[in-house]
Amino acid sequence: MIISASRRTDIPAFYAEWFMKRVRAGYFYRVNPFNSTQITGFSLKAEDVDAVCFWTKNPRPLMKHLHELDERGLNYYFQFTLNPYNTIFEPHIPLLLERIDSMIELTTRIGAERVVWRYDPVILSSATPVSWHLEQAERIAEKIRHATRRLVFSFYDYYGKGQGRLSTALAGTAIKLEDIAAPEQSGALEQIARGFKGVADRHNLQIFTCSEEVDLAAIGIHHGACIDGDLIRELFGVTAPSKKDKNQRAACNCIESVDMGMYNSCRYRCNYCYANFNEAVIEGNCRKHIPDSPSLLNEYGGDIEIRGKIYHNNKSCKGYQQNLF
């Protein structure tokens, strides 16, 4: 079993203490985002987990706990999103140089092969044209040249859930969004792809796209996977599952994993983010966070069967049981 922590929120940045409490307890609850009464428990014991994939823009709050994860025998790696946008696009994240320093420190502790650089998403606009992206990617790559082995990028989903929030954020500014997937932008898309490939080659990085239908193989860029079975097997020598995750988009190559966390709970509130799409709900959800709860938000009573173990009133029973829901 692979744990994704998380596509839904930035657990390392905002919920590191909660995550560690769940690791020590040995389990967590996943709540169906479309039906809050549907709850499934999953083990976090090292013998039940092939690997944990952390998704973050700021791993620093979790970094002090990495030695404990190592001691417990948990395998883990990071998808580290490092974008150069200003506060119009990313209003609450730490300064770029601070995040670069965090990546370098993280790599020093766990190795560059376990830190994947995500330039995600590529937003084409009058303020962020092709030339700007290529300059910024080169600048970042130069500073983190020994801190990663992979560059993964994707293009902004112009019609995704974050589109309305970004358009609202840009209202009243002179910034105009461009749909890079539109036929008339094909030249810009290819120019960015070729430019990113050049950045990767100059800095000895493997380069992949994330959840993109466009075929860039002729440029030397192949479709990637964030929950990457091949990478997990290479890093940790485990027999990771290889079945494609049917819950993701058709263009996504990720293998099956279990997502922790909840949508609309990331305090970074990046204006393009698909996982945050309602300001009022974000505010309400952040108030519902309970550090001692098995789920990120709210408290759930009763017996919940755990994949790998069953917990009754905090007592575990051996044996595998099917999920309750």
N, C-alpha and C positions, 0 to 999 in steps of 0.2 A: 504494500500500500504506500502511495506517495501522498504527502500532505502539501497542499498549496496554501501558503500563508502570506499574502492572499491576493487573489484577483479583486476581491471585494473592498479591501481597505488596506491602509498601510500599517500592518501589525508591528513591525520593528520600530517604526517611528512613534506610534501612539499607544500601543497596547503590549509592549514588551513585558511588563510586569505580569499582566494577565496571562500572556502566553507561557511564561515560566511557571506560573502557578498551575496551569493546565498540564505542563510537562511533569511537574512534581506529583500531581494527582494521577497522571497516567491516562487521561482521557479528556475529551471535550465533546460538546454538543454542536451539531450542525443544524441550523434552522432553515427550512425551505423559505427562500425569499418571497415566494408567491403564496405560501400557506404557513403562517406562523405556528399552527398547531401540529405541523409535521416536523418532528424532531428525531434525529438519528445520532446515536453516540458512536464515537470512533476512538480507538486506542491511540495513545501517544507514546507507548512503551517502545523502546528501541527494537525489541524483537518483532514488533508488529509493523514497523515503519521502515521502508526501504530508504527513503530520503525525504527531507523537508525542503521545499523551494520557497525561499523568502522573496517577496516582491516589495521593493522599497525605494524611496527617494532619500531616506536618511536612516541608515542602520545604527547610528551611534547609540541610541538608548538600549539596543539589544546587545551591543558589542561587549559590555561588561559581563554578560552571561554566557559568552561563547565557550569559556572553559568548562562551565557546568554541562553544556550540551555535549561537549567532547567527552567529559567524564562519564556521562550517561550512555555514551555510545551512539548518539543520534547523528546520522549523516545529514548534511545540509549544504546548500549553496545559495547564492544570491542573484536575483535579477535586479540590477541596480539601475534605475532610471536616472540619467544625468542629462538634463536638457538645459539650454542656455536662455530660456525665455525670460522676459521681464514680468513685472507684477501684474500686468494686464492679463497675461495668460496663466501665470502661476503666482497668485497673490501672497501666499503665506509660507513658502518654503525657505529654508536657509539659503544664504548667499552661495553662488556657484562655487567660489573658491573654498568655502567651508565644506561643501559636499565633495569636492575633489579631494580635499585632505582626508575626509572620512573614507573614501574609496581606497586611497593609498594605504591608510592605516589598516583597513579591513583586509586588504590583500597581504600586507605584511604578516598578519596573524593567521590567515587561512590559505593563502596561495592564490595567484592570479587566475588559475584554471577554474576556481570556484566562484569567481565574480564575473558576471556577464554584464557588459555595458549596453544599456538600452537607450537609444536616441529615439524617443517615442512619446508622442507622435510627431511626424514631420508636418508642420502646419505651414501651408503656403499662403502668404498674405502680402499686402503692400509693404508691411513693416518687416516681414520675414521672407524675402524673395530667395530664389535659388542661390544667388551669390552669398547671401547672409548665412544660410545653412551650411554651405561648404566651408566658409571661413570659420564658423563656430565649431564645426565638427573637427576641423584640422587643429584648431586651438586646443580643444579639449583633449583630443588624441595625443597631442604633444605632451600635455601635462600628466596624462595617465598611461603613458606608453608602456610601463612595466606593471601596470595594475590590473590588466585584464588580457584575455586571449581572444575574446569574441566581441563583435559589434552586431547588435540586432536593431533593426529599425522598422518602422511601419508608417504609413501615411494616415493623416487625420481622416477619420470617417465623417465626411461632410454631412451625412444624413443620420448620424448616430444620436444616442441619447444626450450626449454632451453638446450637441450643435446649438440647441436653443439657449443654453446657459452662456456659451461663448458669444453668440450673437448679441445677447443682452449685455454682456461685459464690454463688447466693442461699440455698443450704441453710444453715439455722441463723440466718438473718436473719428479720426480720419482713416482708420485702418480698414481695409477691404479684404475680406476672405476670398480665396480662390479655391475652387474644387480641383485638386490635383488629379482626381480620377476622371475628370471630364475629358472627352476626346480632344478638345482644343488645348489641353495642358499636357498632352503626351510628350512634347518636346521637353518641357520643364521636368516632368517625371523622370525621363531618361537622363537628363543632365544631372539631376540630383543623384540618381542611382550610380551613374558612372563616376561622379565626384566622390561619393561615399566609398565606392570600390577602390578608388585611388588612395583615399585616406587609409583604408584598411590595409592596402598593400604596403604603403610607406611605413606603417607601424606594426606590421607583422600580425595583423588581426584576421581571424576568420570572420566572414560577414554573411549574415542571413537576413531575410525578411521575416516579419511576424504577421501571420493571418492575412496575407496578401494574395489575391487571385492573380495579379499581374505576374507574368513569367519573365524573370530577368536572368535566366540561365545563360543567355548569349553574352551577357555582360560579366558573368562569373559569379553571380549572386543567386543562391538557391533558397528555396523555402525552408524556414527553420521551425523549431519547436521550443517553446519556453519550458514546458514540462517535457524534457527531452530524455527518452529512454536510453538512447545511445550514450549521451553524456553521463547520465546517472550510472550506467553500467561501467563506463570508463573511469569515472571518478572514484566509485566506491566498491566496484567488484561485486555488485549484487545482481541478482536475477530479477531485474525490474520488469513489471508488466509492459507489454508492447501494444495493447489494444488502444486504438484511437478513441479519444474522449468524445462521445456522441453528444455531450451537453454543450460543446463549444461550436463556434461558427464552422461552416463547411470548409473554409480555407485554413482553419487552424489545424496544425499537425501535432498538437499536444497529445500525450498519452493520458490514460485515465488517472485522475487524482481526486482528492477530497479537499474542497475549499473550506477554509476556516473563515470566521468573521461574517460581517453583514455589510450590505450596500448602504450608502448614505451615512457613513460613520467616519470618514477620513477628514480630519481637520485641516488638511492642506487645501481642500476645496479648489483644486485646479479647474479653471473654467472650461476646459475641453473634456473633462473626465467623464467616461460613461458610467462609472460606479457611484458618482455623486450627481444627482440631477434635480434635487429639490432642497433649497436652503432651509426651509422650515423643518423638513424631515431630518436634515443633518443636525440641526440644533436639538431637536427632540431626541434623536437617537443618542447623541453624545451624552445627554443627561441620563439616558437609560443604561449606560455602561455600568456593570457591577463587577468589580475586580475579582470577586470570589466566585462568580457564577461560572458554571461549565460552558455557557454560551456567552458570546461577547456582549449581547444586550439582553436585559431582563433576567428574570430568574424562573426556572422551570422545576416544578416539583414532580413527585412520582418516580416510578422506576423506568429508566430508559436503558434498553439493551445496548451494550457496547460491542462493536465489531472487534472480536478477539477476546473480550472479557465481558462479564455481566456485573454491574455494580448495583447492589441493593443497600440503600442507606449507607453508602460509602464503604461497603464491604464487597470485595471482589470474589467471584467464583470462577474456577477454571472451566475452560471449554469454549467452543465457538458457537454462537447463536446467530440466527438470522436477525437482520435489523428489524426493529419494532414496526417501522413504517415501510 
